[in-house]
Amino acid sequence: MPSPPSSDLALSRPSENGDDNAQRKTVPSQKGLKFWLIFASMCICLSLSALELSSVSTALPTIADSLHASQFTWVGSAYALSSTAMLPMSGGLAQTFGRRPAILASIGLFALGSGICGAANSMNALIAGRAIQGFGGGGIQSLTGIILSDLVTLQERGVYSGLYGL
């Protein structure tokens, strides 16, 4: 029975003829400039999305005061809810349309929502902007992991996921 093909980074099974030197050690592959540029851009997108999720709460009382609003709980919740709703959808969009169009659409939604939030002159406009921004942020959170899994092997994924977390 033929053995399945193995990648050059995976540990291979010992050969059927008993050769003890058949196991290879895992050697990380060399990453080029293109990889590091993609990785850096995904890190920047992911950090902006995470920053937007948490940073608005500190400025929210000032924002609500300038918009003459007393209820502002939906500003944070709109982002979190729409981001959570987008997580499973973004994987399907990436599978259907490809990784690049899906991440670019998510970044576009995030930027559009940011623009709406910046130009908001009422609390309703701010909440709508945060919801749109959340759809983009959820796509960014999901798609950066998907793109990372396309870029690196399973053995290297932990290291680069840790770098994402930094």
Secondary structure, DSSP 8 states (H G I E B T S, - for coil): -------TTS-----TT--GGG----------HHHHHHHHHHHHHHHHHHHHHHHHHHHHHHHHHHTT-S--HHHHHHHHHHHHHHHHHHHHHHHHH-HHHHHHHHHHHHHHHHHHHHH--SHHHHHHHHHHHHHHHHHHHHHHHHHHHHHS-TTTHHHHHHHHH-
